[in-house]
């Protein structure tokens, strides 16, 4: 079980570092970026089931421009067809 605890801690630390780096590159505060992430996940969750534990959101830089990149794994659900 210690392995999973360390892995989660490492993932959590990586996410915090990414938030700090994003803050350094944009005018968004870490709180604003976290709120943006929460809002995105809330909106997407209204339409499809997602794996919130595996979501990765960050910024990528291309030359002088930046883009918000989201990796949001979808959960497969079996739905019965009406009929």
PyMOL Python script that loads the backbone (N, CA, C, O; Angstrom):
from pymol import cmd

cmd.read_pdbstr("""\
ATOM      1  N   UNK A   1       0.801  -1.197   0.000  1.00  0.00           N
ATOM      2  CA  UNK A   1       0.000   0.000   0.000  1.00  0.00           C
ATOM      3  C   UNK A   1       0.848   1.267   0.000  1.00  0.00           C
ATOM      4  O   UNK A   1       0.402   2.301  -0.498  1.00  0.00           O
ATOM      5  N   UNK A   2       2.033   1.211   0.535  1.00  0.00           N
ATOM      6  CA  UNK A   2       2.880   2.407   0.559  1.00  0.00           C
ATOM      7  C   UNK A   2       3.196   2.883  -0.848  1.00  0.00           C
ATOM      8  O   UNK A   2       3.344   4.081  -1.086  1.00  0.00           O
ATOM      9  N   UNK A   3       3.300   1.937  -1.789  1.00  0.00           N
ATOM     10  CA  UNK A   3       3.602   2.297  -3.167  1.00  0.00           C
ATOM     11  C   UNK A   3       2.536   3.240  -3.718  1.00  0.00           C
ATOM     12  O   UNK A   3       2.856   4.251  -4.343  1.00  0.00           O
ATOM     13  N   UNK A   4       1.265   2.902  -3.482  1.00  0.00           N
ATOM     14  CA  UNK A   4       0.179   3.734  -3.995  1.00  0.00           C
ATOM     15  C   UNK A   4       0.154   5.096  -3.327  1.00  0.00           C
ATOM     16  O   UNK A   4      -0.152   6.096  -3.976  1.00  0.00           O
ATOM     17  N   UNK A   5       0.471   5.153  -2.043  1.00  0.00           N
ATOM     18  CA  UNK A   5       0.512   6.425  -1.335  1.00  0.00           C
ATOM     19  C   UNK A   5       1.597   7.312  -1.908  1.00  0.00           C
ATOM     20  O   UNK A   5       1.371   8.501  -2.137  1.00  0.00           O
ATOM     21  N   UNK A   6       2.759   6.757  -2.140  1.00  0.00           N
ATOM     22  CA  UNK A   6       3.857   7.537  -2.732  1.00  0.00           C
ATOM     23  C   UNK A   6       3.509   7.984  -4.139  1.00  0.00           C
ATOM     24  O   UNK A   6       3.812   9.110  -4.535  1.00  0.00           O
ATOM     25  N   UNK A   7       2.866   7.093  -4.897  1.00  0.00           N
ATOM     26  CA  UNK A   7       2.509   7.436  -6.262  1.00  0.00           C
ATOM     27  C   UNK A   7       1.514   8.590  -6.270  1.00  0.00           C
ATOM     28  O   UNK A   7       1.659   9.526  -7.057  1.00  0.00           O
ATOM     29  N   UNK A   8       0.506   8.533  -5.403  1.00  0.00           N
ATOM     30  CA  UNK A   8      -0.467   9.626  -5.325  1.00  0.00           C
ATOM     31  C   UNK A   8       0.204  10.919  -4.880  1.00  0.00           C
ATOM     32  O   UNK A   8      -0.113  11.993  -5.389  1.00  0.00           O
ATOM     33  N   UNK A   9       1.135  10.817  -3.929  1.00  0.00           N
ATOM     34  CA  UNK A   9       1.845  12.005  -3.462  1.00  0.00           C
ATOM     35  C   UNK A   9       2.665  12.607  -4.585  1.00  0.00           C
ATOM     36  O   UNK A   9       2.721  13.828  -4.733  1.00  0.00           O
ATOM     37  N   UNK A  10       3.299  11.762  -5.374  1.00  0.00           N
ATOM     38  CA  UNK A  10       4.105  12.246  -6.499  1.00  0.00           C
ATOM     39  C   UNK A  10       3.215  12.912  -7.543  1.00  0.00           C
ATOM     40  O   UNK A  10       3.573  13.956  -8.088  1.00  0.00           O
ATOM     41  N   UNK A  11       2.072  12.323  -7.819  1.00  0.00           N
ATOM     42  CA  UNK A  11       1.145  12.904  -8.789  1.00  0.00           C
ATOM     43  C   UNK A  11       0.631  14.242  -8.272  1.00  0.00           C
ATOM     44  O   UNK A  11       0.551  15.214  -9.023  1.00  0.00           O
ATOM     45  N   UNK A  12       0.289  14.287  -7.005  1.00  0.00           N
ATOM     46  CA  UNK A  12      -0.194  15.523  -6.397  1.00  0.00           C
ATOM     47  C   UNK A  12       0.881  16.609  -6.433  1.00  0.00           C
ATOM     48  O   UNK A  12       0.590  17.765  -6.739  1.00  0.00           O
ATOM     49  N   UNK A  13       2.103  16.240  -6.125  1.00  0.00           N
ATOM     50  CA  UNK A  13       3.213  17.202  -6.159  1.00  0.00           C
ATOM     51  C   UNK A  13       3.447  17.702  -7.579  1.00  0.00           C
ATOM     52  O   UNK A  13       3.726  18.882  -7.789  1.00  0.00           O
ATOM     53  N   UNK A  14       3.334  16.808  -8.544  1.00  0.00           N
ATOM     54  CA  UNK A  14       3.520  17.193  -9.944  1.00  0.00           C
ATOM     55  C   UNK A  14       2.441  18.188 -10.370  1.00  0.00           C
ATOM     56  O   UNK A  14       2.729  19.169 -11.056  1.00  0.00           O
ATOM     57  N   UNK A  15       1.196  17.929  -9.956  1.00  0.00           N
ATOM     58  CA  UNK A  15       0.107  18.844 -10.294  1.00  0.00           C
ATOM     59  C   UNK A  15       0.324  20.218  -9.667  1.00  0.00           C
ATOM     60  O   UNK A  15       0.087  21.241 -10.309  1.00  0.00           O
ATOM     61  N   UNK A  16       0.773  20.243  -8.419  1.00  0.00           N
ATOM     62  CA  UNK A  16       1.035  21.530  -7.759  1.00  0.00           C
ATOM     63  C   UNK A  16       2.149  22.290  -8.474  1.00  0.00           C
ATOM     64  O   UNK A  16       2.056  23.504  -8.656  1.00  0.00           O
ATOM     65  N   UNK A  17       3.197  21.582  -8.879  1.00  0.00           N
ATOM     66  CA  UNK A  17       4.296  22.218  -9.606  1.00  0.00           C
ATOM     67  C   UNK A  17       3.806  22.767 -10.940  1.00  0.00           C
ATOM     68  O   UNK A  17       4.191  23.864 -11.344  1.00  0.00           O
ATOM     69  N   UNK A  18       2.964  22.010 -11.619  1.00  0.00           N
ATOM     70  CA  UNK A  18       2.425  22.485 -12.890  1.00  0.00           C
ATOM     71  C   UNK A  18       1.606  23.755 -12.692  1.00  0.00           C
ATOM     72  O   UNK A  18       1.664  24.671 -13.513  1.00  0.00           O
ATOM     73  N   UNK A  19       0.843  23.808 -11.602  1.00  0.00           N
ATOM     74  CA  UNK A  19       0.070  25.013 -11.322  1.00  0.00           C
ATOM     75  C   UNK A  19       0.970  26.213 -11.081  1.00  0.00           C
ATOM     76  O   UNK A  19       0.673  27.319 -11.532  1.00  0.00           O
ATOM     77  N   UNK A  20       2.061  25.997 -10.375  1.00  0.00           N
ATOM     78  CA  UNK A  20       3.016  27.088 -10.122  1.00  0.00           C
ATOM     79  C   UNK A  20       3.628  27.566 -11.436  1.00  0.00           C
ATOM     80  O   UNK A  20       3.754  28.769 -11.667  1.00  0.00           O
ATOM     81  N   UNK A  21       4.007  26.621 -12.296  1.00  0.00           N
ATOM     82  CA  UNK A  21       4.603  26.988 -13.590  1.00  0.00           C
ATOM     83  C   UNK A  21       3.602  27.730 -14.471  1.00  0.00           C
ATOM     84  O   UNK A  21       3.967  28.690 -15.150  1.00  0.00           O
ATOM     85  N   UNK A  22       2.362  27.298 -14.467  1.00  0.00           N
ATOM     86  CA  UNK A  22       1.328  27.973 -15.243  1.00  0.00           C
ATOM     87  C   UNK A  22       1.144  29.393 -14.733  1.00  0.00           C
ATOM     88  O   UNK A  22       1.013  30.331 -15.518  1.00  0.00           O
ATOM     89  N   UNK A  23       1.136  29.545 -13.428  1.00  0.00           N
ATOM     90  CA  UNK A  23       0.994  30.873 -12.839  1.00  0.00           C
ATOM     91  C   UNK A  23       2.129  31.787 -13.291  1.00  0.00           C
ATOM     92  O   UNK A  23       1.906  32.963 -13.579  1.00  0.00           O
ATOM     93  N   UNK A  24       3.342  31.249 -13.354  1.00  0.00           N
ATOM     94  CA  UNK A  24       4.493  32.041 -13.775  1.00  0.00           C
ATOM     95  C   UNK A  24       4.386  32.474 -15.235  1.00  0.00           C
ATOM     96  O   UNK A  24       4.940  33.506 -15.614  1.00  0.00           O
ATOM     97  N   UNK A  25       3.685  31.703 -16.054  1.00  0.00           N
ATOM     98  CA  UNK A  25       3.611  31.979 -17.487  1.00  0.00           C
ATOM     99  C   UNK A  25       2.380  32.764 -17.910  1.00  0.00           C
ATOM    100  O   UNK A  25       2.329  33.281 -19.025  1.00  0.00           O
ATOM    101  N   UNK A  26       1.396  32.859 -17.040  1.00  0.00           N
ATOM    102  CA  UNK A  26       0.147  33.552 -17.381  1.00  0.00           C
ATOM    103  C   UNK A  26      -0.192  34.554 -16.285  1.00  0.00           C
ATOM    104  O   UNK A  26       0.514  34.687 -15.286  1.00  0.00           O
ATOM    105  N   UNK A  27      -1.280  35.239 -16.508  1.00  0.00           N
ATOM    106  CA  UNK A  27      -1.764  36.164 -15.482  1.00  0.00           C
ATOM    107  C   UNK A  27      -2.746  35.486 -14.525  1.00  0.00           C
ATOM    108  O   UNK A  27      -3.313  36.143 -13.652  1.00  0.00           O
ATOM    109  N   UNK A  28      -2.950  34.176 -14.686  1.00  0.00           N
ATOM    110  CA  UNK A  28      -3.861  33.456 -13.805  1.00  0.00           C
ATOM    111  C   UNK A  28      -3.175  33.117 -12.489  1.00  0.00           C
ATOM    112  O   UNK A  28      -2.025  32.677 -12.471  1.00  0.00           O
ATOM    113  N   UNK A  29      -3.880  33.324 -11.408  1.00  0.00           N
ATOM    114  CA  UNK A  29      -3.364  32.885 -10.118  1.00  0.00           C
ATOM    115  C   UNK A  29      -3.600  31.384 -10.007  1.00  0.00           C
ATOM    116  O   UNK A  29      -4.436  30.844 -10.731  1.00  0.00           O
ATOM    117  N   UNK A  30      -2.881  30.695  -9.115  1.00  0.00           N
ATOM    118  CA  UNK A  30      -3.136  29.256  -8.929  1.00  0.00           C
ATOM    119  C   UNK A  30      -4.598  28.979  -8.578  1.00  0.00           C
ATOM    120  O   UNK A  30      -5.158  27.978  -9.025  1.00  0.00           O
ATOM    121  N   UNK A  31      -5.217  29.845  -7.789  1.00  0.00           N
ATOM    122  CA  UNK A  31      -6.625  29.657  -7.425  1.00  0.00           C
ATOM    123  C   UNK A  31      -7.521  29.789  -8.658  1.00  0.00           C
ATOM    124  O   UNK A  31      -8.472  29.023  -8.815  1.00  0.00           O
ATOM    125  N   UNK A  32      -7.226  30.748  -9.526  1.00  0.00           N
ATOM    126  CA  UNK A  32      -8.014  30.923 -10.740  1.00  0.00           C
ATOM    127  C   UNK A  32      -7.857  29.731 -11.675  1.00  0.00           C
ATOM    128  O   UNK A  32      -8.830  29.286 -12.284  1.00  0.00           O
ATOM    129  N   UNK A  33      -6.649  29.216 -11.791  1.00  0.00           N
ATOM    130  CA  UNK A  33      -6.408  28.055 -12.646  1.00  0.00           C
ATOM    131  C   UNK A  33      -7.132  26.831 -12.094  1.00  0.00           C
ATOM    132  O   UNK A  33      -7.706  26.056 -12.859  1.00  0.00           O
ATOM    133  N   UNK A  34      -7.111  26.652 -10.787  1.00  0.00           N
ATOM    134  CA  UNK A  34      -7.809  25.528 -10.167  1.00  0.00           C
ATOM    135  C   UNK A  34      -9.316  25.673 -10.371  1.00  0.00           C
ATOM    136  O   UNK A  34     -10.004  24.683 -10.619  1.00  0.00           O
ATOM    137  N   UNK A  35      -9.831  26.893 -10.269  1.00  0.00           N
ATOM    138  CA  UNK A  35     -11.258  27.134 -10.505  1.00  0.00           C
ATOM    139  C   UNK A  35     -11.611  26.843 -11.965  1.00  0.00           C
ATOM    140  O   UNK A  35     -12.671  26.281 -12.242  1.00  0.00           O
ATOM    141  N   UNK A  36     -10.739  27.219 -12.894  1.00  0.00           N
ATOM    142  CA  UNK A  36     -10.940  26.936 -14.307  1.00  0.00           C
ATOM    143  C   UNK A  36     -11.005  25.426 -14.534  1.00  0.00           C
ATOM    144  O   UNK A  36     -11.881  24.933 -15.243  1.00  0.00           O
ATOM    145  N   UNK A  37     -10.076  24.705 -13.929  1.00  0.00           N
ATOM    146  CA  UNK A  37     -10.049  23.242 -14.049  1.00  0.00           C
ATOM    147  C   UNK A  37     -11.349  22.654 -13.508  1.00  0.00           C
ATOM    148  O   UNK A  37     -11.962  21.803 -14.153  1.00  0.00           O
ATOM    149  N   UNK A  38     -11.771  23.103 -12.329  1.00  0.00           N
ATOM    150  CA  UNK A  38     -13.006  22.594 -11.730  1.00  0.00           C
ATOM    151  C   UNK A  38     -14.217  22.886 -12.620  1.00  0.00           C
ATOM    152  O   UNK A  38     -15.080  22.027 -12.799  1.00  0.00           O
ATOM    153  N   UNK A  39     -14.277  24.094 -13.173  1.00  0.00           N
ATOM    154  CA  UNK A  39     -15.393  24.461 -14.043  1.00  0.00           C
ATOM    155  C   UNK A  39     -15.417  23.609 -15.315  1.00  0.00           C
ATOM    156  O   UNK A  39     -16.480  23.169 -15.753  1.00  0.00           O
ATOM    157  N   UNK A  40     -14.245  23.382 -15.900  1.00  0.00           N
ATOM    158  CA  UNK A  40     -14.159  22.542 -17.100  1.00  0.00           C
ATOM    159  C   UNK A  40     -14.660  21.126 -16.813  1.00  0.00           C
ATOM    160  O   UNK A  40     -15.455  20.573 -17.572  1.00  0.00           O
ATOM    161  N   UNK A  41     -14.188  20.554 -15.719  1.00  0.00           N
ATOM    162  CA  UNK A  41     -14.580  19.192 -15.373  1.00  0.00           C
ATOM    163  C   UNK A  41     -16.069  19.105 -15.055  1.00  0.00           C
ATOM    164  O   UNK A  41     -16.731  18.130 -15.412  1.00  0.00           O
ATOM    165  N   UNK A  42     -16.584  20.116 -14.391  1.00  0.00           N
ATOM    166  CA  UNK A  42     -18.011  20.139 -14.071  1.00  0.00           C
ATOM    167  C   UNK A  42     -18.847  20.191 -15.349  1.00  0.00           C
ATOM    168  O   UNK A  42     -19.838  19.472 -15.478  1.00  0.00           O
ATOM    169  N   UNK A  43     -18.446  21.042 -16.288  1.00  0.00           N
ATOM    170  CA  UNK A  43     -19.186  21.174 -17.542  1.00  0.00           C
ATOM    171  C   UNK A  43     -19.127  19.885 -18.361  1.00  0.00           C
ATOM    172  O   UNK A  43     -20.148  19.439 -18.884  1.00  0.00           O
ATOM    173  N   UNK A  44     -17.962  19.296 -18.474  1.00  0.00           N
ATOM    174  CA  UNK A  44     -17.808  18.070 -19.258  1.00  0.00           C
ATOM    175  C   UNK A  44     -18.567  16.917 -18.608  1.00  0.00           C
ATOM    176  O   UNK A  44     -19.158  16.087 -19.299  1.00  0.00           O
ATOM    177  N   UNK A  45     -18.547  16.868 -17.279  1.00  0.00           N
ATOM    178  CA  UNK A  45     -19.220  15.796 -16.538  1.00  0.00           C
ATOM    179  C   UNK A  45     -20.732  15.805 -16.725  1.00  0.00           C
ATOM    180  O   UNK A  45     -21.390  14.794 -16.480  1.00  0.00           O
ATOM    181  N   UNK A  46     -21.287  16.925 -17.153  1.00  0.00           N
ATOM    182  CA  UNK A  46     -22.723  16.984 -17.404  1.00  0.00           C
ATOM    183  C   UNK A  46     -23.114  16.148 -18.617  1.00  0.00           C
ATOM    184  O   UNK A  46     -24.269  15.745 -18.756  1.00  0.00           O
ATOM    185  N   UNK A  47     -22.152  15.890 -19.491  1.00  0.00           N
ATOM    186  CA  UNK A  47     -22.448  15.195 -20.736  1.00  0.00           C
ATOM    187  C   UNK A  47     -21.845  13.794 -20.833  1.00  0.00           C
ATOM    188  O   UNK A  47     -22.360  12.944 -21.559  1.00  0.00           O
ATOM    189  N   UNK A  48     -20.759  13.557 -20.106  1.00  0.00           N
ATOM    190  CA  UNK A  48     -20.077  12.272 -20.212  1.00  0.00           C
ATOM    191  C   UNK A  48     -19.352  11.974 -18.901  1.00  0.00           C
ATOM    192  O   UNK A  48     -18.903  12.885 -18.206  1.00  0.00           O
ATOM    193  N   UNK A  49     -19.247  10.695 -18.579  1.00  0.00           N
ATOM    194  CA  UNK A  49     -18.530  10.296 -17.365  1.00  0.00           C
ATOM    195  C   UNK A  49     -17.029  10.366 -17.623  1.00  0.00           C
ATOM    196  O   UNK A  49     -16.541   9.889 -18.648  1.00  0.00           O
ATOM    197  N   UNK A  50     -16.309  10.963 -16.689  1.00  0.00           N
ATOM    198  CA  UNK A  50     -14.854  11.099 -16.833  1.00  0.00           C
ATOM    199  C   UNK A  50     -14.154  10.523 -15.613  1.00  0.00           C
ATOM    200  O   UNK A  50     -14.752  10.366 -14.549  1.00  0.00           O
ATOM    201  N   UNK A  51     -12.876  10.211 -15.791  1.00  0.00           N
ATOM    202  CA  UNK A  51     -12.040   9.715 -14.701  1.00  0.00           C
ATOM    203  C   UNK A  51     -11.337  10.917 -14.080  1.00  0.00           C
ATOM    204  O   UNK A  51     -10.255  11.299 -14.525  1.00  0.00           O
ATOM    205  N   UNK A  52     -11.934  11.507 -13.067  1.00  0.00           N
ATOM    206  CA  UNK A  52     -11.398  12.727 -12.456  1.00  0.00           C
ATOM    207  C   UNK A  52     -10.005  12.528 -11.857  1.00  0.00           C
ATOM    208  O   UNK A  52      -9.215  13.470 -11.803  1.00  0.00           O
ATOM    209  N   UNK A  53      -9.701  11.310 -11.409  1.00  0.00           N
ATOM    210  CA  UNK A  53      -8.399  11.037 -10.792  1.00  0.00           C
ATOM    211  C   UNK A  53      -7.254  11.081 -11.811  1.00  0.00           C
ATOM    212  O   UNK A  53      -6.101  11.303 -11.444  1.00  0.00           O
ATOM    213  N   UNK A  54      -7.578  10.868 -13.086  1.00  0.00           N
ATOM    214  CA  UNK A  54      -6.537  10.792 -14.111  1.00  0.00           C
ATOM    215  C   UNK A  54      -6.455  12.044 -14.985  1.00  0.00           C
ATOM    216  O   UNK A  54      -5.689  12.073 -15.949  1.00  0.00           O
ATOM    217  N   UNK A  55      -7.222  13.060 -14.665  1.00  0.00           N
ATOM    218  CA  UNK A  55      -7.242  14.294 -15.461  1.00  0.00           C
ATOM    219  C   UNK A  55      -5.911  15.032 -15.333  1.00  0.00           C
ATOM    220  O   UNK A  55      -5.351  15.155 -14.244  1.00  0.00           O
ATOM    221  N   UNK A  56      -5.423  15.515 -16.467  1.00  0.00           N
ATOM    222  CA  UNK A  56      -4.216  16.342 -16.485  1.00  0.00           C
ATOM    223  C   UNK A  56      -4.503  17.575 -17.329  1.00  0.00           C
ATOM    224  O   UNK A  56      -4.890  17.472 -18.494  1.00  0.00           O
ATOM    225  N   UNK A  57      -4.308  18.734 -16.727  1.00  0.00           N
ATOM    226  CA  UNK A  57      -4.543  19.989 -17.424  1.00  0.00           C
ATOM    227  C   UNK A  57      -3.308  20.859 -17.243  1.00  0.00           C
ATOM    228  O   UNK A  57      -2.796  21.011 -16.134  1.00  0.00           O
ATOM    229  N   UNK A  58      -2.843  21.420 -18.331  1.00  0.00           N
ATOM    230  CA  UNK A  58      -1.658  22.260 -18.256  1.00  0.00           C
ATOM    231  C   UNK A  58      -1.561  23.184 -19.449  1.00  0.00           C
ATOM    232  O   UNK A  58      -2.439  23.203 -20.312  1.00  0.00           O
ATOM    233  N   UNK A  59      -0.500  23.938 -19.488  1.00  0.00           N
ATOM    234  CA  UNK A  59      -0.240  24.844 -20.601  1.00  0.00           C
ATOM    235  C   UNK A  59       0.942  24.341 -21.408  1.00  0.00           C
ATOM    236  O   UNK A  59       1.909  23.815 -20.857  1.00  0.00           O
ATOM    237  N   UNK A  60       0.853  24.508 -22.715  1.00  0.00           N
ATOM    238  CA  UNK A  60       1.976  24.219 -23.592  1.00  0.00           C
ATOM    239  C   UNK A  60       2.367  25.507 -24.289  1.00  0.00           C
ATOM    240  O   UNK A  60       1.521  26.339 -24.617  1.00  0.00           O
ATOM    241  N   UNK A  61       3.626  25.651 -24.502  1.00  0.00           N
ATOM    242  CA  UNK A  61       4.123  26.852 -25.148  1.00  0.00           C
ATOM    243  C   UNK A  61       4.642  26.502 -26.536  1.00  0.00           C
ATOM    244  O   UNK A  61       5.394  25.543 -26.710  1.00  0.00           O
ATOM    245  N   UNK A  62       4.228  27.297 -27.520  1.00  0.00           N
ATOM    246  CA  UNK A  62       4.715  27.176 -28.895  1.00  0.00           C
ATOM    247  C   UNK A  62       5.192  28.548 -29.321  1.00  0.00           C
ATOM    248  O   UNK A  62       4.388  29.421 -29.650  1.00  0.00           O
ATOM    249  N   UNK A  63       6.479  28.735 -29.314  1.00  0.00           N
ATOM    250  CA  UNK A  63       7.008  30.056 -29.640  1.00  0.00           C
ATOM    251  C   UNK A  63       6.533  31.059 -28.613  1.00  0.00           C
ATOM    252  O   UNK A  63       6.805  30.923 -27.420  1.00  0.00           O
ATOM    253  N   UNK A  64       5.821  32.069 -29.085  1.00  0.00           N
ATOM    254  CA  UNK A  64       5.322  33.100 -28.174  1.00  0.00           C
ATOM    255  C   UNK A  64       3.883  32.860 -27.733  1.00  0.00           C
ATOM    256  O   UNK A  64       3.351  33.609 -26.914  1.00  0.00           O
ATOM    257  N   UNK A  65       3.250  31.819 -28.272  1.00  0.00           N
ATOM    258  CA  UNK A  65       1.869  31.553 -27.894  1.00  0.00           C
ATOM    259  C   UNK A  65       1.775  30.377 -26.925  1.00  0.00           C
ATOM    260  O   UNK A  65       2.675  29.540 -26.851  1.00  0.00           O
ATOM    261  N   UNK A  66       0.696  30.333 -26.203  1.00  0.00           N
ATOM    262  CA  UNK A  66       0.445  29.263 -25.247  1.00  0.00           C
ATOM    263  C   UNK A  66      -0.923  28.673 -25.520  1.00  0.00           C
ATOM    264  O   UNK A  66      -1.793  29.328 -26.094  1.00  0.00           O
ATOM    265  N   UNK A  67      -1.103  27.434 -25.105  1.00  0.00           N
ATOM    266  CA  UNK A  67      -2.421  26.830 -25.212  1.00  0.00           C
ATOM    267  C   UNK A  67      -2.691  25.965 -24.002  1.00  0.00           C
ATOM    268  O   UNK A  67      -1.790  25.338 -23.444  1.00  0.00           O
ATOM    269  N   UNK A  68      -3.940  25.946 -23.612  1.00  0.00           N
ATOM    270  CA  UNK A  68      -4.387  25.111 -22.513  1.00  0.00           C
ATOM    271  C   UNK A  68      -4.632  23.722 -23.079  1.00  0.00           C
ATOM    272  O   UNK A  68      -5.380  23.560 -24.043  1.00  0.00           O
ATOM    273  N   UNK A  69      -3.998  22.720 -22.477  1.00  0.00           N
ATOM    274  CA  UNK A  69      -4.121  21.347 -22.944  1.00  0.00           C
ATOM    275  C   UNK A  69      -4.732  20.511 -21.834  1.00  0.00           C
ATOM    276  O   UNK A  69      -4.275  20.538 -20.691  1.00  0.00           O
ATOM    277  N   UNK A  70      -5.769  19.771 -22.187  1.00  0.00           N
ATOM    278  CA  UNK A  70      -6.450  18.939 -21.203  1.00  0.00           C
ATOM    279  C   UNK A  70      -6.467  17.491 -21.677  1.00  0.00           C
ATOM    280  O   UNK A  70      -6.879  17.196 -22.798  1.00  0.00           O
ATOM    281  N   UNK A  71      -6.017  16.602 -20.813  1.00  0.00           N
ATOM    282  CA  UNK A  71      -6.098  15.169 -21.053  1.00  0.00           C
ATOM    283  C   UNK A  71      -7.119  14.649 -20.048  1.00  0.00           C
ATOM    284  O   UNK A  71      -6.834  14.530 -18.856  1.00  0.00           O
ATOM    285  N   UNK A  72      -8.308  14.345 -20.548  1.00  0.00           N
ATOM    286  CA  UNK A  72      -9.419  13.968 -19.682  1.00  0.00           C
ATOM    287  C   UNK A  72      -9.914  12.583 -20.100  1.00  0.00           C
ATOM    288  O   UNK A  72     -10.689  12.460 -21.049  1.00  0.00           O
ATOM    289  N   UNK A  73      -9.468  11.545 -19.396  1.00  0.00           N
ATOM    290  CA  UNK A  73      -9.898  10.189 -19.750  1.00  0.00           C
ATOM    291  C   UNK A  73     -11.395  10.001 -19.526  1.00  0.00           C
ATOM    292  O   UNK A  73     -11.950  10.440 -18.519  1.00  0.00           O
ATOM    293  N   UNK A  74     -12.028   9.346 -20.478  1.00  0.00           N
ATOM    294  CA  UNK A  74     -13.455   9.082 -20.406  1.00  0.00           C
ATOM    295  C   UNK A  74     -13.694   7.710 -19.801  1.00  0.00           C
ATOM    296  O   UNK A  74     -12.919   6.778 -20.017  1.00  0.00           O
ATOM    297  N   UNK A  75     -14.770   7.595 -19.045  1.00  0.00           N
ATOM    298  CA  UNK A  75     -15.170   6.305 -18.498  1.00  0.00           C
ATOM    299  C   UNK A  75     -16.207   5.692 -19.424  1.00  0.00           C
ATOM    300  O   UNK A  75     -17.140   6.360 -19.870  1.00  0.00           O
ATOM    301  N   UNK A  76     -16.029   4.433 -19.698  1.00  0.00           N
ATOM    302  CA  UNK A  76     -16.964   3.741 -20.571  1.00  0.00           C
ATOM    303  C   UNK A  76     -18.107   3.214 -19.723  1.00  0.00           C
ATOM    304  O   UNK A  76     -17.898   2.498 -18.743  1.00  0.00           O
ATOM    305  N   UNK A  77     -19.307   3.578 -20.113  1.00  0.00           N
ATOM    306  CA  UNK A  77     -20.483   3.091 -19.400  1.00  0.00           C
ATOM    307  C   UNK A  77     -21.366   2.357 -20.395  1.00  0.00           C
ATOM    308  O   UNK A  77     -21.492   2.757 -21.553  1.00  0.00           O
ATOM    309  N   UNK A  78     -21.958   1.307 -19.937  1.00  0.00           N
ATOM    310  CA  UNK A  78     -22.877   0.566 -20.802  1.00  0.00           C
ATOM    311  C   UNK A  78     -24.266   1.138 -20.608  1.00  0.00           C
ATOM    312  O   UNK A  78     -24.793   1.155 -19.496  1.00  0.00           O
ATOM    313  N   UNK A  79     -24.836   1.591 -21.657  1.00  0.00           N
ATOM    314  CA  UNK A  79     -26.179   2.171 -21.605  1.00  0.00           C
ATOM    315  C   UNK A  79     -27.103   1.323 -22.457  1.00  0.00           C
ATOM    316  O   UNK A  79     -26.758   0.902 -23.561  1.00  0.00           O
ATOM    317  N   UNK A  80     -28.248   1.092 -21.930  1.00  0.00           N
ATOM    318  CA  UNK A  80     -29.237   0.313 -22.670  1.00  0.00           C
ATOM    319  C   UNK A  80     -29.999   1.234 -23.615  1.00  0.00           C
ATOM    320  O   UNK A  80     -30.362   2.359 -23.268  1.00  0.00           O
ATOM    321  N   UNK A  81     -30.222   0.734 -24.780  1.00  0.00           N
ATOM    322  CA  UNK A  81     -30.998   1.504 -25.739  1.00  0.00           C
ATOM    323  C   UNK A  81     -32.488   1.335 -25.457  1.00  0.00           C
ATOM    324  O   UNK A  81     -32.971   0.247 -25.146  1.00  0.00           O
ATOM    325  N   UNK A  82     -33.176   2.429 -25.576  1.00  0.00           N
ATOM    326  CA  UNK A  82     -34.632   2.354 -25.384  1.00  0.00           C
ATOM    327  C   UNK A  82     -35.253   1.721 -26.620  1.00  0.00           C
ATOM    328  O   UNK A  82     -34.850   2.004 -27.748  1.00  0.00           O
ATOM    329  N   UNK A  83     -36.214   0.885 -26.398  1.00  0.00           N
ATOM    330  CA  UNK A  83     -36.850   0.347 -27.578  1.00  0.00           C
ATOM    331  C   UNK A  83     -37.391  -0.945 -27.387  1.00  0.00           C
ATOM    332  O   UNK A  83     -37.961  -1.519 -28.314  1.00  0.00           O
TER     333      UNK A  83
END
""", "prot")
cmd.dss("prot")
cmd.show_as("cartoon", "prot")
cmd.util.cbc("prot")
cmd.orient("prot")
